[in-house]
Amino acid sequence: MDWFHALGMEASSYGTIRSAIALRDEDLRGDLSSIQVPTAILHVKKDEICPFEFAEQMHKGIASSQLIAFEESGHGAFYDELEKFNSERIRFIQS
């Protein structure tokens, strides 16, 4: 939790604002089909920053993707569901 706090405190206001603008305005769905490598999409259902629908769109657009959903966390699945996060990454890498 301290890492999340420090990350927010260290981020520049310009970078934070530009990231929010890009998240709102950029549409890269047309580029997804050019991804030709196996892709794991790890995303949480309760994310209030990046809705789960984003992950569903990525999964739909990337032919060789796997969508791995996390049910019990918000934006920080790697913190909230650490064991599942790590085991899913290992499973994907080994497959």
TORDOFI-308123 format. One record per residue: residue number from 1; residue in one letter; x, y, z of N, C-alpha, C, CB in turn. Coordinates in Angstrom, 3 decimals, padded with zeros to 6 digits. Glycine has a CB too. Example, Ala and Ser with C-alpha at 12.3 -4.5 7.8 and 13.67 -1.06 7.14 Angstrom:
BEGIN
<atom seq="1" type="A" n_x="013.190" n_y="-005.690" n_z="007.800" ca_x="012.300" ca_y="-004.500" ca_z="007.800" c_x="013.200" c_y="-003.300" c_z="007.800" cb_x="011.308" cb_y="-004.473" cb_z="009.046"/>
<atom seq="2" type="S" n_x="012.850" n_y="-002.250" n_z="007.080" ca_x="013.670" ca_y="-001.060" ca_z="007.140" c_x="012.900" c_y="000.030" c_z="007.870" cb_x="014.084" cb_y="-000.598" cb_z="005.725"/>
This chain:
BEGIN
<atom seq="1" type="M" n_x="000.822" n_y="-001.179" n_z="000.000" ca_x="000.000" ca_y="000.000" ca_z="000.000" c_x="000.880" c_y="001.261" c_z="000.000" cb_x="-000.943" cb_y="-000.012" cb_z="001.209"/>
<atom seq="2" type="D" n_x="002.008" n_y="001.178" n_z="000.699" ca_x="002.937" ca_y="002.310" ca_z="000.708" c_x="003.469" c_y="002.597" c_z="-000.692" cb_x="004.102" cb_y="002.036" cb_z="001.665"/>
<atom seq="3" type="W" n_x="003.706" n_y="001.519" n_z="-001.472" ca_x="004.206" ca_y="001.694" ca_z="-002.828" c_x="003.194" c_y="002.448" c_z="-003.676" cb_x="004.528" cb_y="000.339" cb_z="-003.463"/>
<atom seq="4" type="F" n_x="001.904" n_y="002.103" n_z="-003.564" ca_x="000.869" ca_y="002.809" ca_z="-004.303" c_x="000.858" c_y="004.293" c_z="-003.936" cb_x="-000.503" cb_y="002.182" cb_z="-004.031"/>
<atom seq="5" type="H" n_x="000.932" n_y="004.553" n_z="-002.646" ca_x="000.929" ca_y="005.939" ca_z="-002.178" c_x="002.153" c_y="006.690" c_z="-002.722" cb_x="000.909" cb_y="005.987" cb_z="-000.627"/>
<atom seq="6" type="A" n_x="003.322" n_y="006.075" n_z="-002.618" ca_x="004.541" ca_y="006.716" ca_z="-003.107" c_x="004.480" c_y="006.965" c_z="-004.606" cb_x="005.755" cb_y="005.863" cb_z="-002.773"/>
<atom seq="7" type="L" n_x="003.924" n_y="006.019" n_z="-005.340" ca_x="003.792" ca_y="006.176" ca_z="-006.780" c_x="002.965" c_y="007.418" c_z="-007.111" cb_x="003.151" cb_y="004.924" cb_z="-007.400"/>
<atom seq="8" type="G" n_x="001.852" n_y="007.565" n_z="-006.425" ca_x="001.002" ca_y="008.736" ca_z="-006.638" c_x="001.675" c_y="010.030" c_z="-006.234" cb_x="-000.281" cb_y="008.584" cb_z="-005.876"/>
<atom seq="9" type="M" n_x="002.433" n_y="009.994" n_z="-005.173" ca_x="003.098" ca_y="011.206" ca_z="-004.692" c_x="004.268" c_y="011.610" c_z="-005.588" cb_x="003.591" cb_y="011.000" cb_z="-003.264"/>
<atom seq="10" type="E" n_x="004.905" n_y="010.643" n_z="-006.257" ca_x="006.050" ca_y="010.928" ca_z="-007.098" c_x="005.674" c_y="011.294" c_z="-008.526" cb_x="006.961" cb_y="009.754" cb_z="-007.111"/>
<atom seq="11" type="A" n_x="004.477" n_y="010.941" n_z="-008.931" ca_x="004.056" ca_y="011.213" ca_z="-010.306" c_x="003.887" c_y="012.715" c_z="-010.514" cb_x="002.737" cb_y="010.470" cb_z="-010.632"/>
<atom seq="12" type="S" n_x="004.315" n_y="013.186" n_z="-011.666" ca_x="004.138" ca_y="014.601" ca_z="-011.961" c_x="002.673" c_y="014.873" c_z="-012.254" cb_x="005.023" cb_y="015.036" cb_z="-013.151"/>
<atom seq="13" type="S" n_x="002.217" n_y="016.058" n_z="-011.922" ca_x="000.829" ca_y="016.403" ca_z="-012.221" c_x="000.608" c_y="016.395" c_z="-013.729" cb_x="000.465" cb_y="017.785" cb_z="-011.626"/>
<atom seq="14" type="Y" n_x="001.604" n_y="016.839" n_z="-014.499" ca_x="001.490" ca_y="016.848" ca_z="-015.957" c_x="001.305" c_y="015.421" c_z="-016.479" cb_x="002.740" cb_y="017.501" cb_z="-016.600"/>
<atom seq="15" type="G" n_x="002.147" n_y="014.502" n_z="-016.013" ca_x="002.063" ca_y="013.116" ca_z="-016.458" c_x="000.743" c_y="012.468" c_z="-016.070" cb_x="003.211" cb_y="012.319" cb_z="-015.885"/>
<atom seq="16" type="T" n_x="000.279" n_y="012.749" n_z="-014.866" ca_x="-000.992" ca_y="012.196" ca_z="-014.402" c_x="-002.144" c_y="012.706" c_z="-015.251" cb_x="-001.226" cb_y="012.547" cb_z="-012.929"/>
<atom seq="17" type="I" n_x="-002.152" n_y="013.990" n_z="-015.521" ca_x="-003.218" ca_y="014.592" ca_z="-016.331" c_x="-003.175" c_y="014.049" c_z="-017.754" cb_x="-003.092" cb_y="016.132" cb_z="-016.345"/>
<atom seq="18" type="R" n_x="-001.983" n_y="013.982" n_z="-018.356" ca_x="-001.862" ca_y="013.481" ca_z="-019.729" c_x="-002.274" c_y="012.008" c_z="-019.827" cb_x="-000.419" cb_y="013.657" cb_z="-020.231"/>
<atom seq="19" type="S" n_x="-001.962" n_y="011.232" n_z="-018.800" ca_x="-002.379" ca_y="009.825" ca_z="-018.789" c_x="-003.897" c_y="009.710" c_z="-018.757" cb_x="-001.770" cb_y="009.089" cb_z="-017.585"/>
<atom seq="20" type="A" n_x="-004.523" n_y="010.530" n_z="-017.931" ca_x="-005.984" ca_y="010.516" ca_z="-017.847" c_x="-006.610" c_y="010.947" c_z="-019.173" cb_x="-006.464" cb_y="011.434" cb_z="-016.710"/>
<atom seq="21" type="I" n_x="-006.025" n_y="011.941" n_z="-019.814" ca_x="-006.532" ca_y="012.402" ca_z="-021.108" c_x="-006.384" c_y="011.307" c_z="-022.157" cb_x="-005.792" cb_y="013.679" cb_z="-021.560"/>
<atom seq="22" type="A" n_x="-005.235" n_y="010.646" n_z="-022.188" ca_x="-005.010" ca_y="009.566" ca_z="-023.158" c_x="-005.980" c_y="008.414" c_z="-022.908" cb_x="-003.550" cb_y="009.060" cb_z="-023.083"/>
<atom seq="23" type="L" n_x="-006.190" n_y="008.069" n_z="-021.643" ca_x="-007.119" ca_y="006.997" ca_z="-021.318" c_x="-008.523" c_y="007.341" c_z="-021.808" cb_x="-007.129" cb_y="006.734" cb_z="-019.805"/>
<atom seq="24" type="R" n_x="-008.876" n_y="008.611" n_z="-021.703" ca_x="-010.192" ca_y="009.059" ca_z="-022.145" c_x="-010.306" c_y="009.139" c_z="-023.664" cb_x="-010.502" cb_y="010.406" cb_z="-021.543"/>
<atom seq="25" type="D" n_x="-009.252" n_y="009.612" n_z="-024.342" ca_x="-009.365" ca_y="009.997" ca_z="-025.751" c_x="-008.770" c_y="009.029" c_z="-026.762" cb_x="-008.730" cb_y="011.294" cb_z="-025.935"/>
<atom seq="26" type="E" n_x="-007.769" n_y="008.273" n_z="-026.396" ca_x="-007.095" ca_y="007.403" ca_z="-027.357" c_x="-007.927" c_y="006.153" c_z="-027.628" cb_x="-005.701" cb_y="007.011" cb_z="-026.843"/>
<atom seq="27" type="D" n_x="-007.966" n_y="005.734" n_z="-028.867" ca_x="-008.665" ca_y="004.514" ca_z="-029.249" c_x="-007.715" c_y="003.667" c_z="-030.096" cb_x="-009.989" cb_y="004.836" cb_z="-030.028"/>
<atom seq="28" type="L" n_x="-007.131" n_y="002.684" n_z="-029.472" ca_x="-006.135" ca_y="001.844" ca_z="-030.142" c_x="-006.693" c_y="000.475" c_z="-030.511" cb_x="-004.912" cb_y="001.676" cb_z="-029.256"/>
<atom seq="29" type="R" n_x="-008.009" n_y="000.320" n_z="-030.453" ca_x="-008.595" ca_y="-000.982" ca_z="-030.772" c_x="-008.225" c_y="-001.445" c_z="-032.176" cb_x="-010.109" cb_y="-000.923" cb_z="-030.632"/>
<atom seq="30" type="G" n_x="-008.065" n_y="-000.538" n_z="-033.106" ca_x="-007.696" ca_y="-000.911" ca_z="-034.466" c_x="-006.309" c_y="-001.506" c_z="-034.574" cb_x="-007.788" cb_y="000.274" cb_z="-035.354"/>
<atom seq="31" type="D" n_x="-005.459" n_y="-001.240" n_z="-033.602" ca_x="-004.092" ca_y="-001.769" ca_z="-033.607" c_x="-003.985" c_y="-003.156" c_z="-032.969" cb_x="-003.173" cb_y="-000.811" cb_z="-032.884"/>
<atom seq="32" type="L" n_x="-005.004" n_y="-003.568" n_z="-032.260" ca_x="-004.914" ca_y="-004.828" ca_z="-031.516" c_x="-004.675" c_y="-006.028" c_z="-032.416" cb_x="-006.172" cb_y="-005.045" cb_z="-030.719"/>
<atom seq="33" type="S" n_x="-005.261" n_y="-006.028" n_z="-033.596" ca_x="-005.111" ca_y="-007.183" ca_z="-034.484" c_x="-003.678" c_y="-007.356" c_z="-034.985" cb_x="-006.049" cb_y="-007.048" cb_z="-035.667"/>
<atom seq="34" type="S" n_x="-002.847" n_y="-006.354" n_z="-034.843" ca_x="-001.450" ca_y="-006.475" ca_z="-035.273" c_x="-000.593" c_y="-007.200" c_z="-034.236" cb_x="-000.864" cb_y="-005.093" cb_z="-035.549"/>
<atom seq="35" type="I" n_x="-001.128" n_y="-007.446" n_z="-033.061" ca_x="-000.390" ca_y="-008.189" ca_z="-032.027" c_x="-000.459" c_y="-009.664" c_z="-032.385" cb_x="-000.977" cb_y="-007.925" cb_z="-030.583"/>
<atom seq="36" type="Q" n_x="000.695" n_y="-010.262" n_z="-032.646" ca_x="000.766" ca_y="-011.629" ca_z="-033.151" c_x="001.484" c_y="-012.586" c_z="-032.210" cb_x="001.450" cb_y="-011.639" cb_z="-034.480"/>
<atom seq="37" type="V" n_x="001.594" n_y="-012.237" n_z="-030.959" ca_x="002.256" ca_y="-013.101" ca_z="-029.981" c_x="001.242" c_y="-013.516" c_z="-028.922" cb_x="003.477" cb_y="-012.382" cb_z="-029.326"/>
<atom seq="38" type="P" n_x="001.468" n_y="-014.663" n_z="-028.284" ca_x="000.573" ca_y="-015.045" ca_z="-027.187" c_x="000.537" c_y="-013.927" c_z="-026.137" cb_x="001.033" cb_y="-016.391" cb_z="-026.539"/>
<atom seq="39" type="T" n_x="-000.653" n_y="-013.578" n_z="-025.709" ca_x="-000.828" ca_y="-012.427" ca_z="-024.828" c_x="-001.730" c_y="-012.785" c_z="-023.658" cb_x="-001.408" cb_y="-011.236" cb_z="-025.603"/>
<atom seq="40" type="A" n_x="-001.271" n_y="-012.506" n_z="-022.457" ca_x="-002.091" ca_y="-012.681" ca_z="-021.264" c_x="-002.638" c_y="-011.311" c_z="-020.874" cb_x="-001.268" cb_y="-013.327" cb_z="-020.088"/>
<atom seq="41" type="I" n_x="-003.930" n_y="-011.248" n_z="-020.694" ca_x="-004.576" ca_y="-010.020" ca_z="-020.243" c_x="-005.095" c_y="-010.310" c_z="-018.843" cb_x="-005.740" cb_y="-009.556" cb_z="-021.224"/>
<atom seq="42" type="L" n_x="-004.431" n_y="-009.766" n_z="-017.849" ca_x="-004.830" ca_y="-009.956" ca_z="-016.459" c_x="-005.567" c_y="-008.690" c_z="-016.031" cb_x="-003.586" cb_y="-010.250" cb_z="-015.526"/>
<atom seq="43" type="H" n_x="-006.829" n_y="-008.836" n_z="-015.696" ca_x="-007.622" ca_y="-007.646" ca_z="-015.380" c_x="-008.628" c_y="-007.965" c_z="-014.286" cb_x="-008.346" cb_y="-007.118" cb_z="-016.638"/>
<atom seq="44" type="V" n_x="-008.966" n_y="-006.934" n_z="-013.532" ca_x="-009.874" ca_y="-007.111" ca_z="-012.398" c_x="-011.278" c_y="-006.631" c_z="-012.746" cb_x="-009.350" cb_y="-006.359" cb_z="-011.167"/>
<atom seq="45" type="K" n_x="-012.255" n_y="-007.294" n_z="-012.176" ca_x="-013.650" ca_y="-006.950" ca_z="-012.448" c_x="-014.082" c_y="-005.684" c_z="-011.721" cb_x="-014.554" cb_y="-008.099" cb_z="-012.054"/>
<atom seq="46" type="K" n_x="-013.438" n_y="-005.356" n_z="-010.605" ca_x="-013.857" ca_y="-004.222" ca_z="-009.781" c_x="-013.006" c_y="-002.974" c_z="-010.016" cb_x="-013.800" cb_y="-004.605" cb_z="-008.320"/>
<atom seq="47" type="D" n_x="-012.258" n_y="-002.932" n_z="-011.085" ca_x="-011.389" ca_y="-001.797" ca_z="-011.376" c_x="-012.242" c_y="-000.572" c_z="-011.703" cb_x="-010.425" cb_y="-002.125" cb_z="-012.548"/>
<atom seq="48" type="E" n_x="-012.074" n_y="000.485" n_z="-010.937" ca_x="-012.826" ca_y="001.715" ca_z="-011.168" c_x="-012.044" c_y="002.703" c_z="-012.035" cb_x="-013.187" cb_y="002.365" cb_z="-009.836"/>
<atom seq="49" type="I" n_x="-010.817" n_y="002.366" n_z="-012.377" ca_x="-009.990" ca_y="003.234" ca_z="-013.215" c_x="-010.044" c_y="002.765" c_z="-014.657" cb_x="-008.532" cb_y="003.258" cb_z="-012.714"/>
<atom seq="50" type="C" n_x="-009.827" n_y="001.483" n_z="-014.869" ca_x="-009.889" ca_y="000.877" ca_z="-016.203" c_x="-010.947" c_y="-000.218" c_z="-016.158" cb_x="-008.485" cb_y="000.300" cb_z="-016.651"/>
<atom seq="51" type="P" n_x="-012.137" n_y="000.050" n_z="-016.670" ca_x="-013.231" ca_y="-000.931" ca_z="-016.589" c_x="-012.876" c_y="-002.263" c_z="-017.235" cb_x="-014.475" cb_y="-000.372" cb_z="-017.246"/>
<atom seq="52" type="F" n_x="-013.506" n_y="-003.323" n_z="-016.756" ca_x="-013.265" ca_y="-004.669" ca_z="-017.265" c_x="-013.579" c_y="-004.754" c_z="-018.757" cb_x="-014.103" cb_y="-005.691" cb_z="-016.490"/>
<atom seq="53" type="E" n_x="-014.466" n_y="-003.903" n_z="-019.229" ca_x="-014.803" ca_y="-003.883" ca_z="-020.656" c_x="-013.571" c_y="-003.597" c_z="-021.518" cb_x="-015.890" cb_y="-002.832" cb_z="-020.931"/>
<atom seq="54" type="F" n_x="-012.603" n_y="-002.837" n_z="-020.980" ca_x="-011.352" ca_y="-002.595" ca_z="-021.711" c_x="-010.652" c_y="-003.926" c_z="-021.995" cb_x="-010.413" cb_y="-001.648" cb_z="-020.903"/>
<atom seq="55" type="A" n_x="-010.580" n_y="-004.776" n_z="-020.976" ca_x="-009.924" ca_y="-006.073" ca_z="-021.124" c_x="-010.685" c_y="-006.951" c_z="-022.110" cb_x="-009.809" cb_y="-006.777" cb_z="-019.765"/>
<atom seq="56" type="E" n_x="-012.001" n_y="-006.892" n_z="-022.058" ca_x="-012.806" ca_y="-007.686" ca_z="-022.999" c_x="-012.568" c_y="-007.235" c_z="-024.438" cb_x="-014.304" cb_y="-007.576" cb_z="-022.654"/>
<atom seq="57" type="Q" n_x="-012.429" n_y="-005.936" n_z="-024.651" ca_x="-012.141" ca_y="-005.418" ca_z="-025.989" c_x="-010.754" c_y="-005.873" c_z="-026.459" cb_x="-012.229" cb_y="-003.876" cb_z="-025.999"/>
<atom seq="58" type="M" n_x="-009.771" n_y="-005.821" n_z="-025.554" ca_x="-008.432" ca_y="-006.285" ca_z="-025.915" c_x="-008.460" c_y="-007.759" c_z="-026.283" cb_x="-007.447" cb_y="-006.044" cb_z="-024.763"/>
<atom seq="59" type="H" n_x="-009.136" n_y="-008.542" n_z="-025.475" ca_x="-009.226" ca_y="-009.990" ca_z="-025.719" c_x="-009.895" c_y="-010.260" c_z="-027.066" cb_x="-010.014" cb_y="-010.691" cb_z="-024.580"/>
<atom seq="60" type="K" n_x="-010.913" n_y="-009.517" n_z="-027.365" ca_x="-011.614" ca_y="-009.678" ca_z="-028.644" c_x="-010.709" c_y="-009.304" c_z="-029.822" cb_x="-012.891" cb_y="-008.816" cb_z="-028.666"/>
<atom seq="61" type="G" n_x="-009.848" n_y="-008.315" n_z="-029.642" ca_x="-009.018" ca_y="-007.825" ca_z="-030.733" c_x="-007.690" c_y="-008.531" c_z="-030.926" cb_x="-008.761" cb_y="-006.413" cb_z="-030.526"/>
<atom seq="62" type="I" n_x="-007.211" n_y="-009.254" n_z="-029.919" ca_x="-005.917" ca_y="-009.941" ca_z="-029.993" c_x="-006.180" c_y="-011.426" c_z="-030.158" cb_x="-005.041" cb_y="-009.664" cb_z="-028.719"/>
<atom seq="63" type="A" n_x="-005.870" n_y="-011.942" n_z="-031.317" ca_x="-006.236" ca_y="-013.319" ca_z="-031.666" c_x="-005.690" c_y="-014.358" c_z="-030.697" cb_x="-005.751" cb_y="-013.635" cb_z="-033.048"/>
<atom seq="64" type="S" n_x="-004.470" n_y="-014.228" n_z="-030.268" ca_x="-003.853" ca_y="-015.255" ca_z="-029.417" c_x="-003.826" c_y="-014.842" c_z="-027.945" cb_x="-002.432" cb_y="-015.547" cb_z="-029.894"/>
<atom seq="65" type="S" n_x="-004.897" n_y="-014.219" n_z="-027.489" ca_x="-004.902" ca_y="-013.732" ca_z="-026.109" c_x="-005.705" c_y="-014.633" c_z="-025.186" cb_x="-005.458" cb_y="-012.325" cb_z="-026.054"/>
<atom seq="66" type="Q" n_x="-005.345" n_y="-014.555" n_z="-023.920" ca_x="-006.091" ca_y="-015.208" ca_z="-022.847" c_x="-006.521" c_y="-014.115" c_z="-021.882" cb_x="-005.231" cb_y="-016.321" cb_z="-022.121"/>
<atom seq="67" type="L" n_x="-007.781" n_y="-014.083" n_z="-021.536" ca_x="-008.284" ca_y="-013.112" ca_z="-020.563" c_x="-008.406" c_y="-013.809" c_z="-019.219" cb_x="-009.660" cb_y="-012.509" cb_z="-021.010"/>
<atom seq="68" type="I" n_x="-007.683" n_y="-013.298" n_z="-018.245" ca_x="-007.681" ca_y="-013.866" ca_z="-016.904" c_x="-008.306" c_y="-012.829" c_z="-015.977" cb_x="-006.224" cb_y="-014.260" cb_z="-016.439"/>
<atom seq="69" type="A" n_x="-009.475" n_y="-013.163" n_z="-015.448" ca_x="-010.229" ca_y="-012.224" ca_z="-014.623" c_x="-009.912" c_y="-012.410" c_z="-013.143" cb_x="-011.728" cb_y="-012.394" cb_z="-014.862"/>
<atom seq="70" type="F" n_x="-009.886" n_y="-011.310" n_z="-012.438" ca_x="-009.713" ca_y="-011.291" ca_z="-010.988" c_x="-010.985" c_y="-010.712" c_z="-010.393" cb_x="-008.445" cb_y="-010.459" cb_z="-010.558"/>
<atom seq="71" type="E" n_x="-011.565" n_y="-011.437" n_z="-009.459" ca_x="-012.875" ca_y="-011.077" ca_z="-008.921" c_x="-012.814" c_y="-010.217" c_z="-007.661" cb_x="-013.646" cb_y="-012.317" cb_z="-008.627"/>
<atom seq="72" type="E" n_x="-011.738" n_y="-010.307" n_z="-006.912" ca_x="-011.724" ca_y="-009.748" ca_z="-005.559" c_x="-010.840" c_y="-008.528" c_z="-005.348" cb_x="-011.301" cb_y="-010.785" cb_z="-004.626"/>
<atom seq="73" type="S" n_x="-010.469" n_y="-007.852" n_z="-006.399" ca_x="-009.580" ca_y="-006.708" ca_z="-006.191" c_x="-009.985" c_y="-005.547" c_z="-007.073" cb_x="-008.128" cb_y="-007.094" cb_z="-006.468"/>
<atom seq="74" type="G" n_x="-009.382" n_y="-004.396" n_z="-006.762" ca_x="-009.590" ca_y="-003.209" ca_z="-007.565" c_x="-008.446" c_y="-003.076" c_z="-008.554" cb_x="-009.705" cb_y="-001.952" cb_z="-006.680"/>
<atom seq="75" type="H" n_x="-007.909" n_y="-001.887" n_z="-008.695" ca_x="-006.891" ca_y="-001.604" ca_z="-009.706" c_x="-005.563" c_y="-002.320" c_z="-009.439" cb_x="-006.654" cb_y="-000.116" cb_z="-009.781"/>
<atom seq="76" type="G" n_x="-005.361" n_y="-002.831" n_z="-008.234" ca_x="-004.075" ca_y="-003.444" ca_z="-007.884" c_x="-004.155" c_y="-004.939" c_z="-007.642" cb_x="-003.519" cb_y="-002.786" cb_z="-006.668"/>
<atom seq="77" type="A" n_x="-004.494" n_y="-005.706" n_z="-008.655" ca_x="-004.604" ca_y="-007.162" ca_z="-008.489" c_x="-003.296" c_y="-007.782" c_z="-008.027" cb_x="-005.041" cb_y="-007.810" cb_z="-009.795"/>
<atom seq="78" type="F" n_x="-002.180" n_y="-007.234" n_z="-008.492" ca_x="-000.877" ca_y="-007.785" ca_z="-008.104" c_x="-000.627" c_y="-007.596" c_z="-006.614" cb_x="000.248" cb_y="-007.124" cb_z="-008.913"/>
<atom seq="79" type="Y" n_x="-001.391" n_y="-006.739" n_z="-005.967" ca_x="-001.284" ca_y="-006.522" ca_z="-004.524" c_x="-002.400" c_y="-007.277" c_z="-003.798" cb_x="-001.345" cb_y="-005.007" cb_z="-004.191"/>
<atom seq="80" type="D" n_x="-003.629" n_y="-007.082" n_z="-004.264" ca_x="-004.796" ca_y="-007.652" ca_z="-003.587" c_x="-004.911" c_y="-009.163" c_z="-003.748" cb_x="-006.046" cb_y="-007.006" cb_z="-004.105"/>
<atom seq="81" type="E" n_x="-004.528" n_y="-009.690" n_z="-004.891" ca_x="-004.624" ca_y="-011.125" ca_z="-005.160" c_x="-003.269" c_y="-011.640" c_z="-005.637" cb_x="-005.729" cb_y="-011.423" cb_z="-006.218"/>
<atom seq="82" type="L" n_x="-002.254" n_y="-011.378" n_z="-004.841" ca_x="-000.866" ca_y="-011.669" ca_z="-005.202" c_x="-000.640" c_y="-013.122" c_z="-005.612" cb_x="000.037" cb_y="-011.332" cb_z="-004.049"/>
<atom seq="83" type="E" n_x="-001.155" n_y="-014.065" n_z="-004.827" ca_x="-000.916" ca_y="-015.480" ca_z="-005.151" c_x="-001.536" c_y="-015.856" c_z="-006.492" cb_x="-001.479" cb_y="-016.384" cb_z="-004.047"/>
<atom seq="84" type="K" n_x="-002.771" n_y="-015.452" n_z="-006.735" ca_x="-003.409" ca_y="-015.770" ca_z="-008.014" c_x="-002.692" c_y="-015.056" c_z="-009.150" cb_x="-004.901" cb_y="-015.379" cb_z="-007.993"/>
<atom seq="85" type="F" n_x="-002.334" n_y="-013.800" n_z="-008.934" ca_x="-001.644" ca_y="-013.027" ca_z="-009.962" c_x="-000.361" c_y="-013.735" c_z="-010.383" cb_x="-001.332" cb_y="-011.606" cb_z="-009.456"/>
<atom seq="86" type="N" n_x="000.447" n_y="-014.110" n_z="-009.418" ca_x="001.717" ca_y="-014.776" ca_z="-009.725" c_x="001.507" c_y="-016.155" c_z="-010.339" cb_x="002.560" cb_y="-014.900" cb_z="-008.465"/>
<atom seq="87" type="S" n_x="000.573" n_y="-016.928" n_z="-009.823" ca_x="000.368" ca_y="-018.273" ca_z="-010.373" c_x="-000.179" c_y="-018.201" c_z="-011.799" cb_x="-000.592" cb_y="-019.081" cb_z="-009.476"/>
<atom seq="88" type="E" n_x="-001.026" n_y="-017.229" n_z="-012.095" ca_x="-001.540" ca_y="-017.085" ca_z="-013.463" c_x="-000.435" c_y="-016.657" c_z="-014.429" cb_x="-002.689" cb_y="-016.066" cb_z="-013.497"/>
<atom seq="89" type="R" n_x="000.438" n_y="-015.779" n_z="-013.978" ca_x="001.564" ca_y="-015.376" ca_z="-014.836" c_x="002.482" c_y="-016.563" c_z="-015.108" cb_x="002.363" cb_y="-014.226" cb_z="-014.182"/>
<atom seq="90" type="I" n_x="002.789" n_y="-017.317" n_z="-014.088" ca_x="003.657" ca_y="-018.493" ca_z="-014.258" c_x="002.995" c_y="-019.500" c_z="-015.186" cb_x="003.972" cb_y="-019.151" cb_z="-012.891"/>
<atom seq="91" type="R" n_x="001.695" n_y="-019.765" n_z="-014.983" ca_x="000.977" ca_y="-020.708" ca_z="-015.836" c_x="001.019" c_y="-020.249" c_z="-017.285" cb_x="-000.477" cb_y="-020.864" cb_z="-015.368"/>
<atom seq="92" type="F" n_x="000.825" n_y="-018.959" n_z="-017.535" ca_x="000.844" ca_y="-018.440" ca_z="-018.897" c_x="002.234" c_y="-018.586" c_z="-019.522" cb_x="000.408" cb_y="-016.969" cb_z="-018.910"/>
<atom seq="93" type="I" n_x="003.255" n_y="-018.241" n_z="-018.777" ca_x="004.626" ca_y="-018.321" ca_z="-019.297" c_x="004.999" c_y="-019.766" c_z="-019.618" cb_x="005.625" cb_y="-017.728" cb_z="-018.282"/>
<atom seq="94" type="Q" n_x="004.547" n_y="-020.698" n_z="-018.797" ca_x="004.889" ca_y="-022.096" ca_z="-019.011" c_x="004.062" c_y="-022.761" c_z="-020.100" cb_x="004.727" cb_y="-022.852" cb_z="-017.738"/>
<atom seq="95" type="S" n_x="002.952" n_y="-022.137" n_z="-020.477" ca_x="002.091" ca_y="-022.753" ca_z="-021.510" c_x="002.595" c_y="-022.496" c_z="-022.906" cb_x="000.675" cb_y="-022.238" cb_z="-021.395"/>
